Amino acid sequence: MKQLNQTAGLLQTDSIEVADTANTEFYKRFPYPWPPMKFSYLTDPDFETVMLNQSIGDWQQRTIPRHPDIWIAGCGTNQAIFTALRFPNARIIASDLSRNALDISATIAKELQISNLELREESINQATYVEAFDYIICTGVIHHNTDPAASLKKIATALKPNGVLEVMVYNEYHRVTIRAFQKAIRLLTQDEKTHERNFEQELAIARALVMHATTEISLYDSLLEYRDCPEPMLADTLLQPIEHYYTVESMETLLDQCGLRLQAPYLNPFDKASSTFSWNIEFEDSKLQHQYDQLPDSRRWQVTNYLKLNHSPMLWFYVQRKDNVAPRKTEQQICEEFLATRFVKPTTTQRSFILTPQSSHMYELSAKEIPFPATPEERSLRRIYDNFDPEKTAQENLNRLGVKTTFHIVNQFRLKLTTSLFPYLQAVS
């Protein structure tokens, strides 16, 4: 049987129950993530749903309804809060096996007066939902399970036939340094006879290596970034007991086994910050560019993954069921529809709950209302945005501005103008 992924981590087990117990104990000790400086929301309750639909290439904005059923499969301490604020008209269930994480979420939800969220203490491996959700979020979760395919099948069963799953698993090439560090920690701390683990001992050794790393250690530069990080981040990144990691190719094989298919990349703020979010390479050789652009989407993403290695984006994708009635749109088709569509500049305002540790309340609502979205920072995007005529199609606007409409160029402008991460234009459906 073809190997689907690589495995690492500090615990070696084939038991789903043992893995669930280990993860429960781990996140009881290290609640993840830590409280953010602010939680923001938009005053237009439909804004995020519209942009989510556009992100998967639905210019009619029908795939995700205005009042969706959403499941966060492994919510941690704050993902449920962010999601409830993003989709105020949604009915949201957030699951986690950590009671501690759920208690933190519940406290914040109560303080922010969130009413569209239900928190449930449950493992995704024990979930019994059947075709219940329009949108499922599962990021950084299944790769911490003994059998990711079994976990993912549970999630696939919970997805409505035309629903969308947002899933993230570790990119193999992002974990090379971490894998070496984990193996060193295991050798330094694990009892050779009993193989028992001690989180506190592992944490102490990890801290010592991070704080006192010298240039003799090849990992020196990689470890420096963890010196001032919060303890939960250090633990989740370096000490998580179980992990699997993938390439685009092995991730697609995993999805196929679970009756799922890749739909589109999820553009995330982490890749944006490091300028590594693009799954499309621009070559100087025009023949090579044409050959590359003509590849099926997932095969092109595989090439990108292999050529960019640790500089390739995170494996964070929108996924749909293979038996979805609607045929999958290729990026080429999405770009063609983008060119034929008229767009307006959406406007709303953003408000924020600010962390106030010295106050009687953990978060307080700021009086400021900030216009949203802001003007694009990138010069080429700002030129199109500032001169965009809502009475004309995107094709007509780009032609008028002298922009070439090759697939690569159009796809970059589509991604950077009409998606959740770059929500500057809204389709006129």
C-alpha positions in Angstrom: 0.0 0.0 0.0 1.3 3.5 -0.9 2.6 5.4 2.1 0.3 8.4 2.6 2.4 10.5 5.0 5.3 10.6 7.3 4.9 10.4 11.1 6.8 12.0 14.0 6.0 13.3 17.4 7.0 12.1 20.8 4.5 9.3 21.2 4.3 6.2 19.1 0.9 4.4 19.2 -1.6 2.7 17.0 -4.5 3.2 19.3 -7.0 6.0 18.6 -8.0 6.0 22.3 -4.5 6.3 23.6 -3.9 9.2 21.2 -7.1 10.9 22.3 -6.0 10.5 25.9 -2.5 11.9 25.2 -3.9 14.9 23.3 -6.4 15.6 26.1 -3.6 15.6 28.7 -1.3 17.6 26.5 -3.9 20.4 25.9 -5.0 20.4 29.5 -1.4 21.3 30.4 -0.8 23.6 27.4 -4.1 25.3 26.3 -3.7 26.4 22.7 -3.6 29.0 21.4 -3.0 31.8 23.9 -5.5 34.7 24.3 -5.2 37.1 21.3 -4.8 40.9 21.7 -8.2 41.4 20.1 -11.3 39.8 18.6 -12.7 41.7 15.7 -16.0 41.6 13.8 -17.6 43.3 10.9 -20.9 45.2 11.2 -22.2 43.7 7.9 -23.2 40.2 9.1 -23.0 38.7 5.5 -19.7 40.1 4.5 -17.6 37.0 5.5 -20.0 34.6 3.9 -19.9 36.4 0.6 -16.1 36.4 0.6 -16.0 32.7 1.6 -18.1 31.9 -1.5 -15.9 34.0 -3.7 -12.8 32.3 -2.3 -14.0 28.9 -3.7 -15.0 30.5 -7.1 -18.8 30.9 -6.5 -19.6 34.3 -7.9 -23.3 33.8 -7.4 -22.5 33.3 -3.7 -24.8 30.3 -3.2 -22.6 27.4 -2.0 -22.5 28.6 1.6 -26.0 30.0 2.6 -26.5 33.2 4.5 -27.5 31.2 7.7 -25.1 28.2 7.5 -24.6 25.3 9.9 -20.9 25.3 10.9 -18.8 22.8 12.8 -15.4 23.5 14.1 -13.8 20.1 14.5 -11.1 20.8 17.1 -11.6 24.4 18.2 -8.9 25.0 20.8 -9.3 28.0 23.0 -10.3 30.7 20.6 -11.1 29.5 17.0 -14.8 29.1 18.0 -14.9 32.8 19.1 -13.3 34.1 15.9 -15.7 32.0 13.8 -18.8 33.0 15.7 -17.9 36.7 15.2 -17.1 36.2 11.5 -20.4 34.4 10.8 -23.0 36.0 13.2 -25.9 34.5 11.3 -24.5 31.0 11.5 -25.4 28.1 13.9 -22.1 26.9 15.1 -21.0 23.8 17.0 -17.4 23.8 18.2 -15.9 20.5 19.4 -12.7 19.8 21.4 -11.5 17.0 23.6 -9.9 19.5 26.0 -12.3 20.7 28.8 -9.8 23.4 29.6 -9.9 24.8 26.1 -13.7 24.7 26.1 -13.9 26.5 29.4 -11.7 29.3 28.2 -13.8 29.6 25.0 -17.0 29.6 27.1 -15.7 32.4 29.4 -14.8 34.6 26.4 -18.0 33.8 24.6 -20.1 34.9 27.6 -18.1 38.1 28.0 -18.5 39.0 24.3 -22.2 38.1 24.5 -21.9 35.5 21.7 -25.2 33.6 21.3 -24.7 31.6 18.1 -22.2 29.1 19.5 -22.5 25.7 21.2 -19.4 24.2 22.7 -19.1 20.4 23.0 -16.5 18.3 24.8 -16.0 15.5 22.2 -13.3 14.0 20.1 -13.7 14.2 16.4 -13.0 10.4 16.4 -16.2 9.8 18.3 -18.4 12.3 16.4 -21.7 11.0 15.0 -22.8 13.9 12.7 -24.2 12.9 9.3 -24.6 15.4 6.5 -25.2 18.1 9.1 -23.0 21.0 8.1 -22.6 23.5 5.3 -19.1 24.5 6.4 -16.6 22.6 8.5 -13.3 24.0 9.8 -10.6 21.5 10.8 -7.2 23.1 10.9 -4.2 21.6 12.5 -6.2 18.7 14.0 -6.3 15.5 12.0 -2.5 15.3 11.7 -2.4 14.9 15.5 -4.4 11.7 15.4 -3.1 8.2 15.2 -5.2 7.5 12.0 -5.8 10.7 10.2 -7.8 8.9 7.5 -10.3 7.6 10.1 -10.6 11.1 11.7 -11.1 12.7 8.3 -13.8 10.1 7.3 -15.7 11.2 10.4 -15.5 14.8 9.2 -16.5 13.9 5.7 -19.6 12.1 6.9 -20.6 15.3 8.7 -20.4 17.4 5.6 -23.5 18.1 3.6 -23.3 16.9 0.0 -22.6 20.4 -1.4 -20.8 21.7 1.7 -17.2 22.9 2.1 -14.5 21.7 4.4 -11.6 24.0 5.3 -8.7 21.7 6.3 -5.1 22.2 7.2 -2.4 19.6 7.7 1.3 20.0 8.1 3.4 20.5 5.1 6.2 17.9 5.2 8.8 20.5 4.1 7.9 22.9 6.9 8.6 20.2 9.6 12.1 19.0 8.8 13.7 21.1 11.5 10.9 20.4 14.0 11.1 16.7 13.3 14.9 16.6 14.1 14.3 18.6 17.3 11.5 16.2 18.4 13.7 13.2 18.0 16.4 14.8 20.0 13.9 15.6 22.8 12.7 12.0 22.8 16.2 10.6 23.2 17.0 13.1 26.0 13.8 12.5 28.0 12.0 9.2 27.3 12.5 6.3 29.6 14.1 3.5 27.6 12.3 0.7 29.4 8.8 2.2 30.0 8.7 4.7 27.2 6.8 7.0 29.5 6.7 10.7 28.8 6.9 13.6 31.1 5.6 16.9 29.7 7.4 19.0 32.3 10.8 17.3 31.6 10.3 17.7 27.9 9.4 21.4 28.3 12.4 22.0 30.5 14.8 20.4 28.0 13.1 22.3 25.1 13.4 25.6 26.9 17.1 24.9 27.7 17.9 24.0 24.1 16.0 27.1 22.9 17.5 29.6 25.4 21.0 28.3 25.3 21.4 27.1 21.8 24.8 27.8 20.3 26.1 28.0 16.7 27.4 24.4 17.2 23.8 23.3 16.8 22.6 23.3 13.2 19.1 24.2 14.4 20.5 27.4 16.0 18.8 29.9 13.7 15.5 28.0 13.7 15.4 27.8 17.5 16.0 31.6 18.0 12.4 32.4 17.0 11.1 30.5 19.9 13.0 32.3 22.6 10.3 34.8 23.4 7.2 32.9 22.3 4.4 32.0 24.7 4.7 28.6 26.4 1.6 27.1 24.6 3.2 27.9 21.2 6.5 26.4 22.2 4.8 23.2 23.4 2.4 22.9 20.4 5.1 23.5 17.9 7.9 21.4 19.4 6.4 18.9 21.9 3.1 17.8 20.5 2.9 14.0 21.2 1.6 12.9 17.8 2.0 14.4 14.3 1.7 13.4 10.7 2.8 15.6 7.7 2.1 15.6 4.0 2.9 16.8 0.6 0.1 18.0 -1.8 0.3 14.6 -3.4 -0.1 12.5 -0.3 -2.7 14.9 1.1 -4.7 14.4 -2.1 -4.4 10.6 -1.7 -5.7 10.9 1.9 -8.6 13.0 0.7 -9.5 10.6 -2.0 -9.6 7.7 0.4 -12.2 9.7 2.4 -14.4 10.6 -0.5 -13.1 14.2 -0.7 -11.4 16.3 -3.4 -9.3 19.5 -3.3 -11.3 22.5 -4.4 -9.1 25.6 -3.9 -6.2 26.9 -1.7 -7.1 28.7 1.4 -5.2 31.9 1.6 -4.2 32.4 5.2 -2.5 35.3 7.1 0.5 33.3 8.0 1.5 32.7 4.4 0.6 36.3 3.6 3.0 37.5 6.3 5.8 35.4 4.9 4.9 36.1 1.2 4.6 32.4 0.5 0.8 32.1 -0.1 0.9 31.6 -3.9 0.5 28.1 -5.3 1.4 29.3 -8.8 5.0 29.9 -10.0 5.9 32.5 -12.6 8.7 31.3 -14.9 10.9 33.4 -17.2 10.6 30.7 -20.0 7.3 31.2 -21.7 7.1 27.6 -23.0 7.7 26.3 -19.5 5.1 28.7 -18.1 2.6 27.5 -20.7 3.3 23.8 -19.9 3.0 24.5 -16.2 -0.2 26.6 -16.5 -1.9 23.8 -18.5 -1.5 21.2 -15.8 -4.5 20.2 -13.8 -4.8 22.3 -10.6 -3.6 19.7 -8.1 -0.8 18.5 -10.3 0.4 22.1 -10.7 0.2 22.6 -6.9 2.3 19.4 -6.5 5.0 20.8 -8.8 4.9 24.0 -6.7 5.2 22.0 -3.5 8.2 20.1 -4.8 10.0 23.0 -6.3 9.5 25.5 -3.5 9.9 22.9 -0.7 10.0 24.8 2.7 9.0 28.0 0.9 5.8 26.4 -0.5 2.5 27.5 1.2 0.9 25.8 4.1 -1.2 22.8 3.1 -4.5 24.6 3.8 -7.3 24.0 1.4 -11.0 24.2 0.7 -12.2 20.7 0.2 -15.5 19.2 -1.1 -17.1 15.8 -1.4 -16.4 13.9 -4.6 -20.1 13.1 -5.0 -21.0 16.8 -5.0 -23.6 17.4 -7.6 -21.9 20.5 -8.9 -18.8 19.7 -11.0 -15.5 21.0 -9.7 -14.5 24.3 -11.2 -10.8 24.5 -12.2 -8.8 27.6 -11.4 -8.9 28.3 -15.2 -12.7 28.2 -15.2 -12.9 30.4 -12.1 -10.7 32.9 -13.7 -12.8 33.0 -16.9 -15.9 33.6 -14.8 -14.1 36.3 -12.9 -13.3 38.1 -16.1 -16.9 38.0 -17.2 -18.2 39.3 -13.8 -19.0 42.8 -12.7 -17.8 43.8 -9.2 -18.5 46.6 -6.7 -16.3 47.8 -3.8 -17.9 46.5 -0.6 -17.9 48.7 2.4 -18.5 47.9 6.0 -16.9 48.8 9.4 -14.8 46.8 11.8 -15.2 46.8 15.6 -12.9 45.1 18.1 -12.9 43.7 21.6 -9.5 44.6 23.1 -7.7 42.5 25.7 -7.6 44.4 28.9 -5.8 42.2 31.5 -5.8 45.0 34.1 -9.6 45.4 33.9 -12.4 43.5 35.6 -13.2 42.2 32.1 -10.8 40.2 30.0 -12.0 42.0 26.8 -13.7 45.3 26.3 -15.4 46.7 23.2 -13.5 49.5 21.7 -15.5 52.6 20.7 -13.6 52.9 17.4 -15.3 51.8 14.2 -12.8 51.4 11.4 -13.8 51.5 7.7 -13.3 48.0 6.1 -11.7 46.9 3.9 -8.7 49.3 3.8 -7.2 50.3 0.4 -4.9 47.6 -1.0 -1.2 48.3 -0.1 0.3 46.7 -3.2 0.7 49.3 -5.9 -0.5 47.2 -8.8 -3.6 46.2 -6.9 -4.3 49.7 -5.7 -4.2 50.9 -9.3 -6.9 48.5 -10.4 -8.9 49.1 -7.3 -8.8 52.9 -7.5 -9.8 52.8 -11.2 -12.3 50.0 -11.1 -15.6 50.7 -12.9 -18.5 48.7 -11.4 -20.4 49.1 -14.7 -17.8 47.1 -16.6 -16.7 43.5 -16.3 -13.3 42.6 -14.8 -12.1 41.8 -18.3 -13.2 45.3 -19.6 -11.5 46.9 -16.6 -8.2 45.1 -17.0 -8.2 45.8 -20.8 -8.9 49.5 -20.1 -5.9 49.6 -17.7 -3.6 47.7 -20.1 -3.3 44.6 -18.0 -2.5 41.3 -19.8 -5.1 38.7 -19.1 -3.0 35.5 -19.1 -4.1 32.8 -16.6 -1.2 33.5 -14.2 -1.8 37.3 -14.1 -5.6 37.0 -13.9 -5.4 34.4 -11.2 -3.1 36.6 -9.0 -5.4 39.5 -9.3 -8.5 37.4 -8.6 -6.9 36.0 -5.5 -5.6 39.4 -4.3 -8.9 41.3 -4.9 -11.9 39.0 -4.3 -11.1 36.5 -1.5 -11.5 36.4 2.2 -7.9 37.4 2.8 -8.1 40.2 0.2 -11.8 41.3 0.3 -11.7 44.3 -2.0 -14.3 43.5 -4.7 -17.7 41.8 -4.4 -19.4 40.2 -7.4 -22.6 41.6 -8.7 -24.7 38.4 -8.8 
